[in-house]
C-alpha cells in the first residue's frame, strides 16, 4: 500500500509543479531546498516547487520509525530553515511534513502530531510555516489541520483522493 500511495503522490506532486529534490538537483527551487534542508534528519522524499506567490516544500517521512515528539522537533527545525530560505528567496516558504504510517495510528498520537508538529508564526508578516499531516495507510485516512495559505492543488482533500 505504501509503494502504491508514494507512486500516486509522486505523480500528483509532479503534475502540481513540484520537483523531486536530490543532492544533485540543478533546478533552482530544488537546489535552494537542498541547501536549506542540508543536515536535517532523514526524510524519505523531499519535493519543492514555486507555486504562485510562495515556495512549497513537501517532506515525506515514515512515521513507523519516527515518534510523534520527533515530528514536533522536526517541525521547529524545518521552520528555522524555511524562515532562512524565505529571506534568500524574498518570499513566503511553506513546508508540509507527511508522516506515513503503515499501521493504524492511535487517536492520541495522531492528534499530538497534527497539533504539535506545526509551526505558524504569530505575526502575519513572519515567514516560514510548517504543518504536519498524518497518513494512515492501513485505514486509509489522512489527518490534517488547516494550513493557511497552502495551495488548493496540494490540499488535504487532494491527498485524501490519492488514498482512495
C-alpha positions as CSV (number, residue, x, y, z in Angstrom):
1,X,0.0,0.0,0.0
2,X,2.8,2.4,0.8
3,X,4.5,2.0,-2.6
4,X,1.2,2.5,-4.3
5,X,0.5,5.7,-2.4
6,X,4.0,7.0,-3.0
7,X,3.7,6.4,-6.7
8,X,0.4,8.3,-6.8
9,X,1.9,11.0,-4.6
10,X,4.9,11.4,-6.9
11,X,2.6,11.7,-10.0
12,X,0.4,14.2,-8.2
13,X,3.2,16.4,-7.0
14,X,4.9,16.4,-10.4
15,X,1.6,17.5,-12.1
16,X,1.2,20.2,-9.5
17,X,4.5,21.7,-10.4
18,X,6.8,20.3,-7.7
19,X,10.2,18.8,-8.4
20,X,11.7,15.9,-6.5
21,X,14.7,17.1,-4.6
22,X,18.0,15.2,-4.8
23,X,21.5,16.2,-3.6
24,X,22.5,16.7,-7.3
25,X,19.3,18.7,-8.2
26,X,20.0,21.5,-10.6
27,X,16.6,23.1,-10.9
28,X,16.8,26.4,-8.9
29,X,14.0,25.8,-6.5
30,X,15.1,22.2,-5.8
31,X,18.7,23.4,-5.4
32,X,17.6,26.0,-2.9
33,X,15.7,23.4,-0.9
34,X,18.7,21.0,-0.9
35,X,20.8,23.8,0.5
36,X,18.2,24.9,3.1
37,X,17.5,21.4,4.4
38,X,21.1,20.1,4.5
39,X,22.0,18.5,7.8
40,X,18.4,17.8,8.9
41,X,17.2,14.3,10.0
42,X,16.4,11.9,7.2
43,X,13.3,12.2,5.1
44,X,12.1,9.5,2.6
45,X,11.3,12.1,-0.1
46,X,11.6,15.9,-0.5
47,X,9.7,17.9,-3.1
48,X,9.9,21.6,-3.8
49,X,8.1,24.0,-6.1
50,X,7.4,27.6,-6.6
51,X,3.6,27.9,-6.8
52,X,2.0,31.3,-7.1
53,X,3.5,33.7,-4.6
54,X,5.3,31.2,-2.3
55,X,7.7,28.3,-2.3
56,X,6.3,25.0,-1.2
57,X,8.3,22.1,0.2
58,X,6.8,18.7,0.9
59,X,8.8,16.3,3.0
60,X,7.8,12.7,3.5
61,X,8.8,10.5,6.4
62,X,7.8,7.0,7.5
63,X,6.1,7.5,10.8
64,X,6.5,3.9,12.0
65,X,10.2,4.7,12.6
66,X,9.7,8.2,13.9
67,X,7.9,9.0,17.2
68,X,5.4,11.9,17.3
69,X,7.7,14.0,19.5
70,X,10.3,13.8,16.8
71,X,7.9,15.1,14.2
72,X,7.3,18.1,16.5
73,X,11.0,18.7,16.9
74,X,11.5,18.4,13.1
75,X,8.7,20.9,12.5
76,X,10.7,23.5,14.5
77,X,13.9,22.7,12.6
78,X,12.0,22.9,9.3
79,X,10.5,26.3,10.4
80,X,14.0,27.7,11.1
81,X,15.2,26.5,7.7
82,X,12.1,27.8,5.9
83,X,12.5,31.3,7.5
84,X,16.1,31.4,6.4
85,X,15.2,30.3,2.9
86,X,12.4,32.8,2.9
87,X,14.9,35.6,3.4
88,X,17.1,34.4,0.5
89,X,14.1,33.7,-1.8
90,X,12.5,37.0,-0.8
91,X,9.1,35.3,-0.4
92,X,7.0,33.0,1.7
93,X,8.2,29.4,2.3
94,X,5.8,26.8,3.4
95,X,6.7,23.2,4.4
96,X,4.4,20.2,4.7
97,X,5.6,17.1,6.6
98,X,3.7,14.0,5.6
99,X,4.0,11.3,8.3
100,X,3.3,8.0,6.7
101,X,2.2,5.1,8.9
102,X,1.6,1.6,7.7
103,X,-0.2,0.8,10.9
104,X,-3.4,2.3,12.4
105,X,-2.4,5.4,14.4
106,X,-4.0,5.8,17.8
107,X,-6.1,9.0,18.1
108,X,-3.9,10.5,20.8
109,X,-0.8,10.1,18.7
110,X,-2.2,11.5,15.5
111,X,-3.8,14.4,17.4
112,X,-0.5,15.2,19.1
113,X,1.3,15.1,15.7
114,X,-1.2,17.3,13.9
115,X,-1.5,19.8,16.7
116,X,2.1,20.0,17.9
117,X,4.2,19.3,14.8
118,X,3.2,22.6,13.2
119,X,4.7,26.0,13.5
120,X,2.9,29.1,12.3
121,X,4.3,32.4,13.3
122,X,2.0,34.6,15.2
123,X,2.9,37.8,13.2
124,X,1.1,37.9,9.9
125,X,4.3,39.1,8.1
126,X,6.5,36.4,9.6
127,X,7.9,33.9,7.1
128,X,8.1,30.2,7.2
129,X,5.1,28.0,8.0
130,X,5.2,24.3,8.8
131,X,2.3,21.8,9.1
132,X,2.4,18.0,9.6
133,X,-0.3,15.7,8.3
134,X,-0.6,12.1,9.3
135,X,-1.3,9.5,6.6
136,X,-2.5,6.2,8.0
137,X,-2.2,3.7,5.1
138,X,-3.9,0.8,6.9
139,X,-7.2,2.8,7.3
140,X,-6.6,4.6,4.6
141,X,-7.0,8.1,6.1
142,X,-5.4,11.5,6.2
143,X,-5.5,13.5,9.4
144,X,-4.8,17.2,8.8
145,X,-5.3,20.6,10.3
146,X,-6.0,23.7,8.3
147,X,-2.8,25.0,6.7
148,X,-3.5,28.7,5.9
149,X,-2.1,29.8,2.5
150,X,-1.3,26.3,1.3
151,X,-2.2,25.9,-2.4
152,X,-5.5,24.2,-3.3
153,X,-3.9,21.7,-5.7
154,X,-1.9,20.4,-2.7
155,X,-4.8,20.5,-0.2
156,X,-5.8,17.8,2.2
157,X,-8.7,16.8,0.0
158,X,-6.3,16.2,-2.9
159,X,-4.1,13.9,-0.7
160,X,-7.2,12.1,0.6
161,X,-8.2,11.4,-3.0
162,X,-4.8,9.7,-3.5
163,X,-5.6,7.3,-0.7
164,X,-8.9,6.1,-2.4
